[in-house]
Amino acid sequence: MDSAVALHLLLKEGHNVTAYHIKTVPDTLYLTKQIKHKVCCSPSDTFDAKKIAKHFNVEFKIVHLEKDFSNTVIKYFVKEYKNGRTPNPCFFCNDWIKFGVLFEKMLNDGMDYVASGHYARIINGKLYKAVSPDKDQSYFLASIKKEKLSKILLPNGIYTKEEIRKIAKSLNIHVHDKKESQDLCFIPDNDIFSFLEENKVTMRKGLIIDSHGNVLGTHKGIQNYTIGQRKIGVATGKKLYVKYKDPEKNLLIVASKEELYNTKFIVEHVNFLQNVSEHFEGYVKVRKKFKEVYCKVSIKNGKLYVNTEEPIFAITPGQIAVFYDNDNAVIAAGVIKEEGWNA
């Protein structure tokens, strides 16, 4: 639905548009797995995309990127779980696939710009939040390389989701009330742990200990837990949360909620979308639904050493930190290496 309205808005502006639809996993996957929620790139999405292209009378191309997707996004996803970290595949899919392999193919096909239905804005070579804060997707687009922004159009960024739905309904687009994608396209049944077992990620039982080293019980494999998770399967008489996962010793360390707050963390694999000095200030978001927190950042050996004004709960290695300036433009983004400055 978002892509359909983006297509309409581009045509309205006078652009000559070709519609591209990517396939990230084989259609046979959806025949062997039960689809519990709406997912992107499914056979039904392909049907809808063809219908939308026909509705607007534009050329339609299907691009098969199953091998590229498997060699990048899925490989990364499995590797992160093996290392006891929590991955963010959608963040990297935008960089490697949508605005990576597909981006290059479209430009090689002779396209002047690559457009999408994402909710964000690009102004004077900078990536900004969308007008609608509740649907803003700049967090996931912050992986895109700075030099590509001048070739990207995001027409939906100045609208709210409700406004986009109203436009779709007024145009009699059949997907105007279609549900949003919720699960990962390569795990349509949302059974992450069966997927990991199929990809030879071994779940080994191990000890659950508290922050003082006391043994509390046994975990079912550290891949089954996320930093900040409340349910750990052990009754202790007090509320404990997952604080740290040690893949080498196969330990799950839990602690009180208060012990999961921190003001310092390190970010690696940084993508800069603005030029900055070795010290800069801004606002950082460490999860899509977390609020931004004011911070001061120092750059050392390519890593960001972040000090926030207020403590953040459950800073998670493997998740993404995105930094914004006062104007809601993205400064930089990267992968959280660890909390604290002990590296």
N, C-alpha and C positions, 0 to 999 in steps of 0.2 A: 504494500500500500504506500509506504514512504517513497519507494523507488518510482512507482507509477505517478505520484503527484510531482516528484522531482522532474520526471520526464515531461509532464504537462507544462510545468513552469518554464523549463528550458525552451520548449516549442513556442510558448507564449512570448518569450524574449527574442525569438527569431533564430534560434540555433537550429542547425541541421543535425539531428540526433540519430545515432545508431544504438540500439539496445543490446547490451551484453549480459549474458547469464552464465554464471560459473557453476561447475559441478566439482565439489570437493571430495566426495566419496561415491563409490559405485551405488547405483540405484538398488542393486540386489541387497544392500545392507538393510534397507527399509522393509524388505520382504522377510528377513530373518529376525528382525528386532521389533518389539512392540513399541510403537510411538506413543509415549505417555503425554507429551506436551508438544506444542507447535515448535518445529525446528526449521532452520533455514536450509536451503540447498536440497530439499527432498523432491521426489518426483512430482508431488502436488505443486510445489513452488515452480517447477519447470513449466507445468501446464498453465499456471497462472501467469507466468512471465510471457509465454507465447501469446496468450489471450490479450494481455495488456498491450503488447507490441502491435498486435493486429488492430486493437481498438484505436490506437493512435496512428496506425498506418506507417510504422517505421521499420527499418531493417532490423532483423533479430539474429543474433549470433550466440550459439552455445559454445562455451570454452571449457574443455575438459582439463582440469588441473588436479585430478586425483593423485597422480604420482608426485607432483610438486607439494601438494598438501600433506601427503603421507611422509615425505622426506624432510619436511620442515615442522609444521605445526604438531602433527601426531608424534613425531620423533621427540620433539622438545617436551611435549606433555608427559610422555612416558618417562623420559630421562629425569625430569624434575621430581616426579613421584618416587622414582628409584632413589633419588638423593634426599628424600624426606621433606621436600619443599612443596609449596602450594602454587601451581602454575596459573598463568592467565593467558590461555590460548587465543582469546578474541583480540587482545592487544597486539600480539605478534602476527595474527592472521592479517590484520590491516597492513602491517609493514611488509610481510613476506608475500602475501597472496593478492589481496584486493588492490593495494597500492604498491605492489611489488611486481610479480609475474604478470598479472592482468594489466596493470598500468603500462608496463613496457610493451605488451602485445598491442594494446589499443593505440599507443603512440606510433608503433611500427605499422599499424594498419592505416595510418594517416590522420588519426584524430588529433585535433588541436588541444582538447581538454578531456579530462576524465571527471565525470560527475557521479554523485551518489546521493542517496536519500538520507544520509546521516544528519543528525541535528548538531551542527556546529557552524562556525563562520570563518571565512578566510578573508582578511582585509589587509591590503598592502603587504602581502607576503607573510602575515602572521596568522596563527591559528587561535581563534577566540571561542569562548563558550557560546552556546546557542542562546537566543533570546529567552527561550523557555528553560529555566533552571532544572525543572523536574525531568526533562527529556534530554538534557545536554549530553552529548557523546564525545566531547573533546578529550575526556579522560582516555578513551579507547583509541582515539585518532592520534594521540601524542607520540605514537611510535613512528609516524610518517616522517621521512627525511625532509629537512627544511627546504632543500632545493626543488622538491616536487610540488610545494604548495602553490606556486604560481601557475601550475597546470591543472589544478583541481577546483571544481565548482561544487558548492554545497547549497543549493537553492532553498532547502527546507529550514536552514538555520535561523531565519527571521520569523518563523511561525511556531505556534504551539502545536502539540499533537492533535488537539481538538480541532484547530483550524485546518490542519492537513486532512483530517477525517471528513470535515465538512466539504472541503474542496473535492475530495475523492467521491463523496456521495453526490455532489452536484453534477459531476461529470459522468455519473452512472458507471463508475469503475467497480467491477464486481467484488473487489477485495476491500471495499471501504470499511467493512466491519471485521476483517480478518484479525485473529489474535496475533499478538507479537510473539516472536521466537523466544523461548525460554531455556531450552536445553542445548547442549553442544551438538552440532550437526553430525559429528562422528560417533556420538553416544546417544542415539535417539530414544533409547529406553531409560536413560538417566541412571543406568547401573554402572557407575564408574568403576567399582571394584571388580566386577566381572570382566570389564574391559581391560583392566590392569592385569588380571590373571591371564587373560587371553594373550596379552603382550609380555608374558613372562616376568611380571613384577611380583616377586615372591613376598607373601605376607607372613612374616615370622613373629610368633608370639614373643613377648619380652616383658620386662618389669616396668611398672608404673611407680615412680618415686616422687616424693615432694621436694621442695626446694632445699630441704635440710638433709636429704639423702635417705629418708625413711621409706622403706618399701611398703606400698599400699595395695598392690595387687598385680594383675597381669593384663597387658593389652593384647589386642588381636592382630597387631601389625601397625606400625606407626603411620602407614599410608591411610589408615582409616580415620585419622584425626587431623584437625586443623587448629592452628594457634588461636586461642580464645574460646575454643569449644567447651561447653559446660558439661555435657554428658560424656562421662569417661567410663561408665560401667562399673564403678566401684563405689560402695557406700562407705562414707567416712564420717558422716554426721555433720559435715560442713561443706559449704560450696567451694569447689575447686575447679580450676580451669586449666586447659593445656597451655603451658608457658613455653615449652621448648621440646623439640624432637631431636634426638641424637641418633642418626642413622648408623654411625660406626659402632656404637655400643648397643644399639637397638633399645634405647631407653625413651620412655615418655615421662617428661617432667611436668608436674602440675603444681599449681600454687593458688593462693587467694587472688581474688579479682584485683585487689590493690597492687599486687606484685606484677601485674601484667601491663601496667602503665609505664611509659618511658618518654623522655623528651629528646633522646638522641638515637640516631640510626645512620647506617651507611647505605648509599645507593651506588650500584655499579651498572655497567653497560648503558651509559648515559647517552640520550639523544637530545642534542641542543637545538631548540627551535628559535632561539634568540642569542645574540652575542652577549656574553656576560664576562665580567672580570673574575678573578679567582675568589672573590667574596661577593655574594649577592643576597638580597632579601626577597621574600615573597610569601606565598601561601601554598602549603603542600596538602595534597589529598592522597591518602595511602590505600583507600578502597573506593570503589565507585560511589557507594552510598554513605561514605563518611564525610563529615564536614571538613572544610579546609581550615588549616591552622597556620597562623603566622610563624615564620621560621627564618633563621639565618643560616646560610650555607657557605661552606668553604670547599674549594676544589683542590684535591691533593691526589696526584698520580692517576688522574682520570676518574676518580671516585668523588662522590658528593658526601660530605660530612654534615649532617643536618642536625640543627638544634632548634626545637620548637618552643614556642612561648608557653604552651600548655601541654600537659601529658596526653599521649595518644594511647588508646587501648589496643592491645593485641597487634603490635607491629609485626607483620608476617614475612619472613624471608621467602622470596619468589614472587611476591605480589608487586604491584607497580606503584611507584610514587610519581605523581605529576605535580609540577610547580607552576603557579600562576603569578602574574604581576597584578598591580592594582587595577588594571583595565580589563581583567579577565582574559588576558592573552596567555597562552602557554609559553613558559620560559624553557622548560626542559622536562624530561621524563626518563625513568630508568627502573631497574630491578632492585628491590630491597635485598641487600646482602645479609644484614643482621641488625638487630637492635643493639644499642650501646656503641661505644667506639673502641672495641677491644681488638679490632683487626690489626 
